[in-house]
Amino acid sequence: MKKILFICSANKDRSKTAEDYFAAKYTEIVFESAGTNQKTCNMLGTNYIKTALLEQADFIYVMEQKHADAIQAVFGNSYFRKITVLHIKDTFKYGSKELIEILESKISF
């Protein structure tokens, strides 16, 4: 089964929207999400990125280049071949129609 990982800063709005939306639409694929800011993730009770998530993912979609850079800084270059930068700025709330439209236009399974 294909595994997709979405990454943003806090795992609150963008990556969580992507995980939940695509999981409902494509039930034959496993979707997960996480954030790169450990302090914020801990404070919000959201998922902080872990090695196991990166290793298990077939594809990793990060919202901004800074998320790819954060992965590289903490985990090295091992996962770069799996990463696609979506270039979606942190201006959207969880589940927003506009965010979902942008995700749909940038990702196909």
N, C-alpha and C positions, 0 to 999 in steps of 0.2 A: 504494500500500500504506500502510495506517495505521501511524503510528509513535507509540509510547507511551514516555515517560520517567518512571522512578521515582527519587525523590531522598530520601536521608536524610543523616545527618551524615558517616559514614565509608564508605558503599557496601560495607559488610561483611555486615550481617545483614538488615535490613528491606528495603532497596531491591534488594539482590542476590537475596534470596529471591523477591521479587515478579517481578523480571526473569526469573529461571530458571524459576520455576513457570509463569507465564503464557506464556512462550515455548514451553514443552513442550506446553501445552494448546491454544494458539491459534497454529498455525504460519503462518497467513496474515497475521499482524500482526507488525511489528518491535518488539521490546522492548529498551530499554537502561536503564541505571541509572548513577547517579553520587552523589557526596557533596559536601557544602557545606564541609567542613573540610579545607582544602588540606593543612595540615600532617599531619593524620592519614592522609589519602588517600595522600600521598607516602610516609609511613612504612610503610603497609600494602601499598603497591603497587596500590591500587584507583583507580577512576576519579574524578577531580575534575571538577566541573561546568564545562562549557565553552560558549561562545556557540553553537558549531555544534550541540551537542546540543539546546540550547533552541530554536534556530531550526528544526531539522528535526522536532522533536516536534509532533504534532498535539494531544496531551494530555500534561500534566505532572502527576503525582501526587506530592505531597510528604507525608512521614509526619507532620510537625508544623508548626505555624504558624511556628516559628523557621526552618524551611527556606525557606518562602516569603519571610520577611523577609530571609534571607541572599541569596536570589536578587535581591530588590529592591535591597538595599544594594550589590551588586556590579554588577548588570546593568541596573538601573533598572526602570521599570514596563512595558517592552515585552512581557513574557511573562505578565503577570498574568491575562490573559483565558484562558490555557491551563491555569492552575494550579487544582488541587483539593487541599485539605488533608484528609488521611485521619484525622488525630488518633490516630495509633498511636505510643505511647510507646516509648522505647528499652529495652524489657525482654525482648526476644525474641532467641533465637539463630537463626542461619541455618537455614532449612528447618524450623523448628518447626511442628508440626501446628496449634497454637493460632494462630500468626501467619498461616498459610495460610488457616485458617477465617475469620479476621478480614478478610483481604484479599478473600476470596471474597464475604463479606457486604457489603463496601463498594464493590466494583468489578464492573461487568458490561460485557461487550463485545458 
